């Protein structure tokens, strides 16, 4: 296995720049997840690592080699696609060993590696079947097995679970996590699903319009988002964000409450956006309320209950209630948070505000 280094990596199509100077070090054995909305550049960046997209500028290393000019085959990486890319006329064993056969590897060695990978992925009973006889989850495991047998320096996954139903996605997330623990492979994984990112990653890179918005461990991004973009993207349900008034002396006006944040006096005149997560709001007396309104919708998910509070205008505030709560649509609810769970952002730049 090998680490991957990106230095000022850029990609443009003509005059249109889609990747803007990415600097990133991926440690050997690390599981790094690239997340972001459609069109943010995450798959393009992955394809540049794979050698499937030409690098416009910057330097890319895999291990101790600069790979900018190397073909995908020369980079010794393995890629798993969302559409599996299996040959329908070949058996599972033939699909898994195809890459090694193309390299004229010893047939006995190929058979040994295929059987070892099949045992790891619980595919041994299926080796003589063809892709059309397999479920979606089994086909994805075959695609993963084909990557494993090559013993690459790194694994690249491009939204591998997007074609699976919800139940299979959960099952395959577990399989991928277990596989990574066993083989400790350097892995770069692309997804638009932030739940996948939070549950699989050692570190997450949040991409936004071709730039890295924030990089860090999942819980760091959840508890200390560096920008409004990250705050709204990481977490399910998304963080509540509302513009609030900053009074003299660094006092915030939130509904009927006044919260002293003295260091904010240094940014007087800056529009302030407050962020607070659903689990950090709780019912309160109307006289203390940050937000008051009718419940427009209630979601009961078994272990969790979420209410969507119509707080006036276009503001909809998400609140997490105890799972056995009896709240219902139409209830008039008042909620508040605590000062120590606030997230404050510059309303112009979107960047997180913190004491100097």
Order of alpha helices (4+ residues) and beta strands (2+ residues): beta-beta-beta-alpha-beta-beta-alpha-beta-alpha-alpha-alpha-beta-alpha-beta-alpha-beta-beta-alpha-alpha-beta-beta-beta-beta-beta-beta-beta-beta-beta-beta
